[in-house]
């Protein structure tokens, strides 16, 4: 486990939430070192896996983030079991959450900042109108934006895409001040996300890497 990276993040970026991608943890005991290290936020991208893993820790104060595309037909099954949704990307999904959720679900609107057809998410130009449409929903609350940069070694491209998300967030905050979170940055690009003010990192492989890996670049 990469304790050095966790310590570095806590020292240098104490306000950033680290969400560990739990798809890499396929057995209950695999979670224990990370829980003991203080990671309480876990992100899953499949409904069935989230339900199974949450059941392992029903008596532990963990927070479960849904970080993958949520099919509308699975909303009823999973929506009461998650603490945060990072992939609100369409009105049909928002309406399903509104119908089946008890209590308020914090949500990040997913924006396709890389403009790749294989990725989900709203186009940047559609985001403001979408937030306006769901602003009065009772059972979901937009708390920020989520975006994934292109899988490229071109740091300039990654930076520009994250800057797009940040600028969009800043524009939204004028009329919707609760939309202040930025869920951006993964193993391959978290340093750039930190530089640009992310509030949430979604990390996986790098937390499994050897101690100190990723703390220097």
FIKOLZA-1660 file (N, C-alpha, C; in steps of 0.1 Angstrom, whole numbers, plus 5000, padded with zeros to 4 digits):
% residues 217
   i   px   py   pz ch aa at
   1 5008 4988 5000  A  X  N
   1 5000 5000 5000  A  X CA
   1 5009 5013 5000  A  X  C
   2 5004 5023 4993  A  X  N
   2 5012 5035 4991  A  X CA
   2 5009 5045 5003  A  X  C
   3 5014 5042 5014  A  X  N
   3 5012 5051 5026  A  X CA
   3 5018 5064 5024  A  X  C
   4 5030 5064 5017  A  X  N
   4 5037 5077 5015  A  X CA
   4 5028 5087 5007  A  X  C
   5 5021 5082 4997  A  X  N
   5 5013 5091 4989  A  X CA
   5 5001 5096 4997  A  X  C
   6 4995 5087 5005  A  X  N
   6 4984 5091 5014  A  X CA
   6 4989 5102 5024  A  X  C
   7 5000 5100 5029  A  X  N
   7 5005 5110 5039  A  X CA
   7 5009 5123 5032  A  X  C
   8 5014 5122 5020  A  X  N
   8 5017 5134 5012  A  X CA
   8 5004 5142 5009  A  X  C
   9 4994 5135 5005  A  X  N
   9 4981 5141 5002  A  X CA
   9 4975 5148 5014  A  X  C
  10 4976 5141 5025  A  X  N
  10 4970 5147 5037  A  X CA
  10 4978 5159 5042  A  X  C
  11 4991 5159 5040  A  X  N
  11 4999 5170 5044  A  X CA
  11 4997 5182 5035  A  X  C
  12 4997 5180 5022  A  X  N
  12 4998 5190 5012  A  X CA
  12 4984 5194 5007  A  X  C
  13 4974 5185 5008  A  X  N
  13 4961 5188 5003  A  X CA
  13 4950 5182 5013  A  X  C
  14 4950 5187 5025  A  X  N
  14 4941 5182 5035  A  X CA
  14 4926 5183 5032  A  X  C
  15 4923 5192 5023  A  X  N
  15 4908 5194 5020  A  X CA
  15 4904 5186 5009  A  X  C
  16 4912 5178 5003  A  X  N
  16 4909 5170 4991  A  X CA
  16 4905 5156 4996  A  X  C
  17 4893 5151 4992  A  X  N
  17 4888 5138 4995  A  X CA
  17 4894 5128 4986  A  X  C
  18 4899 5117 4991  A  X  N
  18 4905 5106 4983  A  X CA
  18 4894 5095 4983  A  X  C
  19 4889 5092 4971  A  X  N
  19 4880 5081 4969  A  X CA
  19 4887 5070 4962  A  X  C
  20 4888 5058 4969  A  X  N
  20 4895 5047 4964  A  X CA
  20 4886 5039 4955  A  X  C
  21 4891 5036 4943  A  X  N
  21 4883 5027 4934  A  X CA
  21 4883 5013 4939  A  X  C
  22 4871 5008 4943  A  X  N
  22 4871 4995 4950  A  X CA
  22 4870 4984 4940  A  X  C
  23 4870 4986 4927  A  X  N
  23 4871 4975 4918  A  X CA
  23 4883 4967 4919  A  X  C
  24 4894 4973 4925  A  X  N
  24 4907 4966 4927  A  X CA
  24 4907 4958 4940  A  X  C
  25 4896 4959 4948  A  X  N
  25 4896 4952 4960  A  X CA
  25 4884 4942 4959  A  X  C
  26 4887 4929 4956  A  X  N
  26 4877 4919 4953  A  X CA
  26 4874 4910 4965  A  X  C
  27 4881 4912 4976  A  X  N
  27 4878 4904 4988  A  X CA
  27 4877 4913 5000  A  X  C
  28 4870 4909 5010  A  X  N
  28 4868 4918 5022  A  X CA
  28 4881 4921 5028  A  X  C
  29 4889 4911 5030  A  X  N
  29 4902 4914 5037  A  X CA
  29 4911 4924 5029  A  X  C
  30 4909 4925 5016  A  X  N
  30 4917 4935 5009  A  X CA
  30 4915 4949 5013  A  X  C
  31 4903 4952 5018  A  X  N
  31 4900 4965 5022  A  X CA
  31 4907 4969 5035  A  X  C
  32 4909 4960 5044  A  X  N
  32 4913 4963 5057  A  X CA
  32 4926 4972 5059  A  X  C
  33 4936 4970 5051  A  X  N
  33 4948 4979 5052  A  X CA
  33 4945 4993 5049  A  X  C
  34 4936 4995 5039  A  X  N
  34 4932 5008 5035  A  X CA
  34 4923 5015 5045  A  X  C
  35 4914 5007 5051  A  X  N
  35 4905 5013 5061  A  X CA
  35 4914 5017 5073  A  X  C
  36 4923 5008 5077  A  X  N
  36 4932 5011 5088  A  X CA
  36 4941 5023 5086  A  X  C
  37 4944 5026 5073  A  X  N
  37 4951 5038 5069  A  X CA
  37 4943 5050 5069  A  X  C
  38 4930 5049 5071  A  X  N
  38 4921 5061 5072  A  X CA
  38 4913 5064 5059  A  X  C
  39 4913 5055 5049  A  X  N
  39 4905 5057 5038  A  X CA
  39 4891 5052 5041  A  X  C
  40 4881 5061 5041  A  X  N
  40 4868 5058 5044  A  X CA
  40 4858 5059 5032  A  X  C
  41 4863 5065 5021  A  X  N
  41 4855 5067 5009  A  X CA
  41 4859 5057 4998  A  X  C
  42 4849 5050 4993  A  X  N
  42 4852 5040 4982  A  X CA
  42 4843 5042 4971  A  X  C
  43 4848 5041 4959  A  X  N
  43 4840 5043 4947  A  X CA
  43 4839 5030 4939  A  X  C
  44 4827 5027 4935  A  X  N
  44 4824 5015 4927  A  X CA
  44 4816 5019 4915  A  X  C
  45 4819 5011 4904  A  X  N
  45 4812 5015 4891  A  X CA
  45 4802 5004 4886  A  X  C
  46 4799 4994 4895  A  X  N
  46 4789 4984 4892  A  X CA
  46 4780 4983 4903  A  X  C
  47 4767 4983 4901  A  X  N
  47 4757 4982 4911  A  X CA
  47 4758 4970 4920  A  X  C
  48 4759 4958 4913  A  X  N
  48 4760 4946 4921  A  X CA
  48 4772 4945 4930  A  X  C
  49 4783 4950 4925  A  X  N
  49 4796 4950 4933  A  X CA
  49 4794 4959 4945  A  X  C
  50 4789 4971 4943  A  X  N
  50 4787 4980 4954  A  X CA
  50 4778 4974 4965  A  X  C
  51 4767 4968 4961  A  X  N
  51 4758 4962 4971  A  X CA
  51 4765 4951 4979  A  X  C
  52 4773 4942 4972  A  X  N
  52 4780 4931 4978  A  X CA
  52 4791 4937 4988  A  X  C
  53 4799 4946 4983  A  X  N
  53 4809 4951 4992  A  X CA
  53 4804 4960 5004  A  X  C
  54 4794 4967 5001  A  X  N
  54 4788 4975 5012  A  X CA
  54 4783 4965 5023  A  X  C
  55 4777 4954 5019  A  X  N
  55 4772 4944 5029  A  X CA
  55 4784 4939 5038  A  X  C
  56 4796 4938 5032  A  X  N
  56 4807 4933 5040  A  X CA
  56 4810 4942 5052  A  X  C
  57 4806 4955 5051  A  X  N
  57 4810 4965 5061  A  X CA
  57 4798 4973 5066  A  X  C
  58 4787 4965 5068  A  X  N
  58 4775 4972 5072  A  X CA
  58 4776 4979 5086  A  X  C
  59 4786 4974 5094  A  X  N
  59 4788 4980 5107  A  X CA
  59 4800 4990 5107  A  X  C
  60 4805 4994 5096  A  X  N
  60 4817 5003 5095  A  X CA
  60 4812 5016 5089  A  X  C
  61 4818 5027 5093  A  X  N
  61 4814 5040 5088  A  X CA
  61 4820 5044 5075  A  X  C
  62 4819 5036 5065  A  X  N
  62 4824 5039 5052  A  X CA
  62 4814 5046 5043  A  X  C
  63 4819 5054 5034  A  X  N
  63 4810 5062 5025  A  X CA
  63 4812 5056 5011  A  X  C
  64 4801 5053 5004  A  X  N
  64 4801 5046 4991  A  X CA
  64 4797 5056 4980  A  X  C
  65 4806 5057 4971  A  X  N
  65 4805 5066 4959  A  X CA
  65 4802 5058 4947  A  X  C
  66 4792 5061 4939  A  X  N
  66 4790 5054 4927  A  X CA
  66 4797 5063 4916  A  X  C
  67 4807 5057 4910  A  X  N
  67 4815 5065 4901  A  X CA
  67 4814 5060 4886  A  X  C
  68 4806 5051 4883  A  X  N
  68 4804 5046 4870  A  X CA
  68 4790 5050 4864  A  X  C
  69 4788 5047 4852  A  X  N
  69 4775 5050 4846  A  X CA
  69 4764 5042 4853  A  X  C
  70 4754 5049 4858  A  X  N
  70 4743 5042 4864  A  X CA
  70 4731 5040 4855  A  X  C
  71 4728 5028 4852  A  X  N
  71 4716 5025 4843  A  X CA
  71 4703 5029 4850  A  X  C
  72 4694 5035 4843  A  X  N
  72 4682 5039 4849  A  X CA
  72 4674 5027 4855  A  X  C
  73 4675 5015 4849  A  X  N
  73 4668 5004 4854  A  X CA
  73 4673 4998 4867  A  X  C
  74 4686 5003 4871  A  X  N
  74 4691 4998 4883  A  X CA
  74 4691 5008 4894  A  X  C
  75 4684 5019 4892  A  X  N
  75 4683 5030 4902  A  X CA
  75 4676 5025 4914  A  X  C
  76 4665 5018 4912  A  X  N
  76 4657 5014 4924  A  X CA
  76 4665 5005 4933  A  X  C
  77 4673 4996 4927  A  X  N
  77 4681 4986 4934  A  X CA
  77 4692 4993 4943  A  X  C
  78 4698 5003 4938  A  X  N
  78 4711 5008 4944  A  X CA
  78 4710 5022 4950  A  X  C
  79 4700 5029 4947  A  X  N
  79 4700 5044 4950  A  X CA
  79 4700 5047 4965  A  X  C
  80 4694 5038 4973  A  X  N
  80 4694 5040 4988  A  X CA
  80 4707 5036 4994  A  X  C
  81 4716 5029 4987  A  X  N
  81 4728 5023 4993  A  X CA
  81 4740 5032 4990  A  X  C
  82 4739 5042 4982  A  X  N
  82 4751 5050 4979  A  X CA
  82 4750 5064 4986  A  X  C
  83 4762 5069 4989  A  X  N
  83 4763 5082 4996  A  X CA
  83 4765 5094 4987  A  X  C
  84 4771 5091 4976  A  X  N
  84 4774 5102 4966  A  X CA
  84 4774 5095 4952  A  X  C
  85 4768 5103 4942  A  X  N
  85 4768 5098 4928  A  X CA
  85 4777 5108 4920  A  X  C
  86 4787 5102 4913  A  X  N
  86 4796 5111 4905  A  X CA
  86 4793 5111 4890  A  X  C
  87 4782 5105 4886  A  X  N
  87 4780 5104 4872  A  X CA
  87 4765 5107 4868  A  X  C
  88 4760 5118 4873  A  X  N
  88 4747 5122 4869  A  X CA
  88 4748 5129 4855  A  X  C
  89 4743 5122 4845  A  X  N
  89 4746 5127 4831  A  X CA
  89 4734 5128 4822  A  X  C
  90 4722 5127 4828  A  X  N
  90 4710 5128 4819  A  X CA
  90 4697 5130 4827  A  X  C
  91 4688 5137 4821  A  X  N
  91 4676 5140 4829  A  X CA
  91 4668 5128 4833  A  X  C
  92 4667 5118 4824  A  X  N
  92 4660 5105 4827  A  X CA
  92 4665 5099 4840  A  X  C
  93 4678 5099 4842  A  X  N
  93 4684 5094 4854  A  X CA
  93 4681 5103 4866  A  X  C
  94 4681 5116 4865  A  X  N
  94 4677 5125 4876  A  X CA
  94 4663 5122 4880  A  X  C
  95 4654 5120 4871  A  X  N
  95 4640 5118 4874  A  X CA
  95 4638 5105 4881  A  X  C
  96 4646 5095 4877  A  X  N
  96 4645 5082 4884  A  X CA
  96 4650 5083 4898  A  X  C
  97 4661 5090 4900  A  X  N
  97 4666 5093 4914  A  X CA
  97 4655 5100 4922  A  X  C
  98 4649 5110 4916  A  X  N
  98 4639 5118 4923  A  X CA
  98 4627 5109 4928  A  X  C
  99 4624 5099 4920  A  X  N
  99 4613 5090 4923  A  X CA
  99 4616 5080 4933  A  X  C
 100 4628 5075 4934  A  X  N
 100 4631 5064 4942  A  X CA
 100 4640 5066 4954  A  X  C
 101 4646 5078 4955  A  X  N
 101 4655 5081 4966  A  X CA
 101 4647 5086 4978  A  X  C
 102 4650 5081 4990  A  X  N
 102 4645 5087 5002  A  X CA
 102 4657 5095 5008  A  X  C
 103 4654 5108 5011  A  X  N
 103 4665 5117 5015  A  X CA
 103 4672 5123 5003  A  X  C
 104 4682 5131 5006  A  X  N
 104 4689 5138 4995  A  X CA
 104 4702 5132 4992  A  X  C
 105 4704 5130 4979  A  X  N
 105 4716 5124 4974  A  X CA
 105 4725 5134 4968  A  X  C
 106 4737 5136 4973  A  X  N
 106 4747 5145 4967  A  X CA
 106 4752 5140 4954  A  X  C
 107 4751 5148 4943  A  X  N
 107 4755 5144 4930  A  X CA
 107 4765 5153 4923  A  X  C
 108 4774 5147 4916  A  X  N
 108 4782 5155 4907  A  X CA
 108 4777 5152 4892  A  X  C
 109 4776 5163 4885  A  X  N
 109 4772 5162 4871  A  X CA
 109 4784 5158 4863  A  X  C
 110 4783 5148 4855  A  X  N
 110 4794 5143 4847  A  X CA
 110 4794 5151 4834  A  X  C
 111 4806 5157 4831  A  X  N
 111 4808 5165 4819  A  X CA
 111 4818 5158 4810  A  X  C
 112 4815 5157 4797  A  X  N
 112 4825 5150 4788  A  X CA
 112 4835 5161 4783  A  X  C
 113 4845 5163 4792  A  X  N
 113 4854 5174 4789  A  X CA
 113 4864 5170 4778  A  X  C
 114 4866 5158 4775  A  X  N
 114 4875 5153 4764  A  X CA
 114 4868 5152 4751  A  X  C
 115 4855 5154 4751  A  X  N
 115 4847 5153 4738  A  X CA
 115 4849 5140 4731  A  X  C
 116 4850 5129 4738  A  X  N
 116 4852 5116 4732  A  X CA
 116 4839 5109 4732  A  X  C
 117 4835 5103 4720  A  X  N
 117 4822 5097 4718  A  X CA
 117 4819 5085 4727  A  X  C
 118 4830 5078 4731  A  X  N
 118 4829 5066 4739  A  X CA
 118 4826 5069 4754  A  X  C
 119 4828 5082 4758  A  X  N
 119 4826 5086 4772  A  X CA
 119 4812 5092 4774  A  X  C
 120 4807 5089 4786  A  X  N
 120 4794 5095 4790  A  X CA
 120 4796 5109 4795  A  X  C
 121 4785 5116 4796  A  X  N
 121 4786 5130 4802  A  X CA
 121 4780 5140 4793  A  X  C
 122 4776 5151 4799  A  X  N
 122 4770 5162 4791  A  X CA
 122 4781 5170 4784  A  X  C
 123 4778 5176 4773  A  X  N
 123 4787 5185 4767  A  X CA
 123 4788 5198 4776  A  X  C
 124 4800 5204 4776  A  X  N
 124 4801 5216 4785  A  X CA
 124 4790 5226 4783  A  X  C
 125 4786 5228 4770  A  X  N
 125 4776 5238 4767  A  X CA
 125 4762 5234 4772  A  X  C
 126 4760 5221 4775  A  X  N
 126 4746 5217 4780  A  X CA
 126 4745 5217 4795  A  X  C
 127 4756 5219 4802  A  X  N
 127 4757 5217 4816  A  X CA
 127 4748 5227 4824  A  X  C
 128 4749 5239 4821  A  X  N
 128 4742 5250 4828  A  X CA
 128 4727 5247 4828  A  X  C
 129 4722 5244 4816  A  X  N
 129 4707 5242 4814  A  X CA
 129 4703 5229 4822  A  X  C
 130 4712 5219 4822  A  X  N
 130 4708 5207 4829  A  X CA
 130 4707 5210 4844  A  X  C
 131 4717 5217 4850  A  X  N
 131 4717 5220 4864  A  X CA
 131 4704 5228 4867  A  X  C
 132 4701 5237 4858  A  X  N
 132 4689 5245 4860  A  X CA
 132 4676 5237 4861  A  X  C
 133 4676 5226 4852  A  X  N
 133 4664 5217 4852  A  X CA
 133 4662 5210 4865  A  X  C
 134 4673 5206 4871  A  X  N
 134 4672 5197 4883  A  X CA
 134 4674 5205 4896  A  X  C
 135 4676 5218 4895  A  X  N
 135 4679 5225 4907  A  X CA
 135 4668 5224 4918  A  X  C
 136 4656 5222 4914  A  X  N
 136 4645 5222 4924  A  X CA
 136 4641 5208 4928  A  X  C
 137 4648 5198 4923  A  X  N
 137 4645 5184 4927  A  X CA
 137 4647 5183 4942  A  X  C
 138 4639 5175 4948  A  X  N
 138 4639 5174 4963  A  X CA
 138 4649 5163 4968  A  X  C
 139 4652 5153 4960  A  X  N
 139 4659 5142 4965  A  X CA
 139 4673 5140 4958  A  X  C
 140 4678 5151 4951  A  X  N
 140 4692 5151 4947  A  X CA
 140 4696 5165 4948  A  X  C
 141 4709 5167 4951  A  X  N
 141 4715 5180 4952  A  X CA
 141 4728 5180 4944  A  X  C
 142 4729 5189 4935  A  X  N
 142 4741 5190 4927  A  X CA
 142 4752 5197 4935  A  X  C
 143 4763 5190 4938  A  X  N
 143 4774 5195 4947  A  X CA
 143 4786 5198 4939  A  X  C
 144 4786 5195 4926  A  X  N
 144 4798 5198 4918  A  X CA
 144 4798 5191 4904  A  X  C
 145 4809 5192 4898  A  X  N
 145 4811 5186 4884  A  X CA
 145 4821 5175 4884  A  X  C
 146 4819 5165 4876  A  X  N
 146 4829 5154 4874  A  X CA
 146 4834 5154 4860  A  X  C
 147 4846 5152 4858  A  X  N
 147 4851 5150 4844  A  X CA
 147 4864 5141 4844  A  X  C
 148 4865 5134 4832  A  X  N
 148 4877 5126 4830  A  X CA
 148 4884 5131 4818  A  X  C
 149 4897 5134 4820  A  X  N
 149 4905 5139 4809  A  X CA
 149 4908 5127 4799  A  X  C
 150 4912 5131 4787  A  X  N
 150 4916 5120 4778  A  X CA
 150 4928 5112 4783  A  X  C
 151 4929 5100 4778  A  X  N
 151 4940 5091 4782  A  X CA
 151 4951 5094 4773  A  X  C
 152 4959 5104 4776  A  X  N
 152 4970 5108 4768  A  X CA
 152 4982 5112 4776  A  X  C
 153 4994 5112 4770  A  X  N
 153 5006 5117 4777  A  X CA
 153 5008 5131 4775  A  X  C
 154 4999 5138 4767  A  X  N
 154 5001 5152 4765  A  X CA
 154 4995 5160 4776  A  X  C
 155 5004 5165 4785  A  X  N
 155 4999 5171 4797  A  X CA
 155 4992 5184 4794  A  X  C
 156 4995 5191 4783  A  X  N
 156 4988 5203 4779  A  X CA
 156 4973 5200 4777  A  X  C
 157 4971 5189 4770  A  X  N
 157 4957 5185 4767  A  X CA
 157 4949 5183 4780  A  X  C
 158 4955 5175 4789  A  X  N
 158 4949 5172 4802  A  X CA
 158 4946 5185 4809  A  X  C
 159 4956 5194 4810  A  X  N
 159 4954 5206 4817  A  X CA
 159 4942 5214 4811  A  X  C
 160 4942 5215 4798  A  X  N
 160 4931 5223 4792  A  X CA
 160 4918 5217 4795  A  X  C
 161 4917 5204 4795  A  X  N
 161 4904 5198 4798  A  X CA
 161 4899 5200 4812  A  X  C
 162 4909 5199 4821  A  X  N
 162 4905 5202 4835  A  X CA
 162 4902 5216 4837  A  X  C
 163 4909 5225 4830  A  X  N
 163 4906 5239 4831  A  X CA
 163 4892 5242 4826  A  X  C
 164 4888 5235 4816  A  X  N
 164 4874 5236 4811  A  X CA
 164 4864 5233 4822  A  X  C
 165 4866 5222 4829  A  X  N
 165 4857 5218 4840  A  X CA
 165 4857 5229 4851  A  X  C
 166 4869 5234 4855  A  X  N
 166 4870 5243 4865  A  X CA
 166 4863 5256 4861  A  X  C
 167 4865 5261 4849  A  X  N
 167 4858 5273 4844  A  X CA
 167 4843 5272 4844  A  X  C
 168 4839 5260 4840  A  X  N
 168 4824 5257 4840  A  X CA
 168 4819 5257 4854  A  X  C
 169 4826 5251 4863  A  X  N
 169 4822 5252 4877  A  X CA
 169 4821 5266 4883  A  X  C
 170 4831 5274 4879  A  X  N
 170 4831 5288 4884  A  X CA
 170 4819 5296 4879  A  X  C
 171 4815 5293 4866  A  X  N
 171 4804 5300 4860  A  X CA
 171 4791 5296 4867  A  X  C
 172 4790 5283 4869  A  X  N
 172 4778 5278 4876  A  X CA
 172 4776 5283 4890  A  X  C
 173 4787 5285 4897  A  X  N
 173 4787 5289 4911  A  X CA
 173 4781 5303 4912  A  X  C
 174 4781 5311 4902  A  X  N
 174 4775 5325 4903  A  X CA
 174 4760 5324 4906  A  X  C
 175 4753 5314 4900  A  X  N
 175 4739 5313 4902  A  X CA
 175 4736 5301 4911  A  X  C
 176 4745 5291 4912  A  X  N
 176 4742 5279 4920  A  X CA
 176 4754 5277 4929  A  X  C
 177 4755 5284 4940  A  X  N
 177 4767 5284 4948  A  X CA
 177 4771 5271 4955  A  X  C
 178 4761 5262 4955  A  X  N
 178 4764 5248 4961  A  X CA
 178 4772 5240 4951  A  X  C
 179 4772 5244 4938  A  X  N
 179 4779 5235 4928  A  X CA
 179 4794 5240 4929  A  X  C
 180 4801 5236 4939  A  X  N
 180 4814 5240 4941  A  X CA
 180 4825 5229 4941  A  X  C
 181 4820 5217 4940  A  X  N
 181 4830 5206 4940  A  X CA
 181 4835 5203 4926  A  X  C
 182 4847 5197 4926  A  X  N
 182 4853 5192 4914  A  X CA
 182 4858 5178 4916  A  X  C
 183 4852 5168 4910  A  X  N
 183 4856 5155 4910  A  X CA
 183 4864 5152 4898  A  X  C
 184 4877 5154 4899  A  X  N
 184 4886 5152 4887  A  X CA
 184 4900 5148 4892  A  X  C
 185 4906 5139 4884  A  X  N
 185 4919 5134 4888  A  X CA
 185 4919 5120 4892  A  X  C
 186 4927 5112 4884  A  X  N
 186 4928 5098 4887  A  X CA
 186 4943 5094 4887  A  X  C
 187 4947 5082 4888  A  X  N
 187 4961 5078 4889  A  X CA
 187 4970 5085 4880  A  X  C
 188 4966 5086 4867  A  X  N
 188 4975 5091 4857  A  X CA
 188 4976 5106 4856  A  X  C
 189 4967 5113 4862  A  X  N
 189 4967 5128 4861  A  X CA
 189 4963 5135 4873  A  X  C
 190 4965 5129 4885  A  X  N
 190 4960 5135 4897  A  X CA
 190 4968 5148 4901  A  X  C
 191 4981 5148 4897  A  X  N
 191 4989 5159 4900  A  X CA
 191 4984 5172 4893  A  X  C
 192 4980 5171 4881  A  X  N
 192 4974 5182 4874  A  X CA
 192 4961 5186 4880  A  X  C
 193 4953 5177 4883  A  X  N
 193 4940 5180 4890  A  X CA
 193 4942 5188 4903  A  X  C
 194 4952 5183 4910  A  X  N
 194 4955 5190 4923  A  X CA
 194 4959 5205 4920  A  X  C
 195 4967 5207 4911  A  X  N
 195 4972 5220 4907  A  X CA
 195 4960 5229 4903  A  X  C
 196 4950 5223 4898  A  X  N
 196 4938 5231 4893  A  X CA
 196 4927 5231 4902  A  X  C
 197 4929 5226 4914  A  X  N
 197 4919 5228 4925  A  X CA
 197 4908 5218 4926  A  X  C
 198 4911 5206 4923  A  X  N
 198 4902 5195 4925  A  X CA
 198 4898 5194 4940  A  X  C
 199 4886 5189 4942  A  X  N
 199 4882 5187 4956  A  X CA
 199 4881 5172 4959  A  X  C
 200 4880 5164 4949  A  X  N
 200 4879 5149 4950  A  X CA
 200 4889 5142 4940  A  X  C
 201 4897 5133 4945  A  X  N
 201 4905 5125 4936  A  X CA
 201 4899 5111 4936  A  X  C
 202 4898 5104 4925  A  X  N
 202 4893 5090 4924  A  X CA
 202 4906 5082 4920  A  X  C
 203 4911 5075 4930  A  X  N
 203 4924 5068 4928  A  X CA
 203 4922 5053 4929  A  X  C
 204 4930 5046 4921  A  X  N
 204 4930 5031 4922  A  X CA
 204 4943 5025 4923  A  X  C
 205 4949 5023 4911  A  X  N
 205 4962 5015 4910  A  X CA
 205 4973 5022 4918  A  X  C
 206 4973 5035 4918  A  X  N
 206 4985 5041 4925  A  X CA
 206 4985 5039 4940  A  X  C
 207 4973 5036 4946  A  X  N
 207 4972 5034 4960  A  X CA
 207 4977 5019 4963  A  X  C
 208 4977 5011 4953  A  X  N
 208 4982 4997 4955  A  X CA
 208 4996 4996 4952  A  X  C
 209 5002 5007 4947  A  X  N
 209 5016 5006 4942  A  X CA
 209 5026 5007 4954  A  X  C
 210 5038 5005 4952  A  X  N
 210 5048 5005 4962  A  X CA
 210 5049 5018 4969  A  X  C
 211 5053 5017 4982  A  X  N
 211 5053 5029 4990  A  X CA
 211 5062 5040 4984  A  X  C
 212 5056 5052 4984  A  X  N
 212 5062 5065 4979  A  X CA
 212 5060 5067 4964  A  X  C
 213 5055 5057 4957  A  X  N
 213 5053 5058 4942  A  X CA
 213 5043 5069 4940  A  X  C
 214 5047 5079 4932  A  X  N
 214 5037 5089 4928  A  X CA
 214 5038 5102 4936  A  X  C
 215 5047 5102 4946  A  X  N
 215 5047 5115 4954  A  X CA
 215 5056 5125 4948  A  X  C
 216 5065 5121 4938  A  X  N
 216 5074 5130 4932  A  X CA
 216 5072 5130 4917  A  X  C
 217 5072 5141 4910  A  X  N
 217 5071 5142 4896  A  X CA
 217 5079 5153 4891  A  X  C
% end
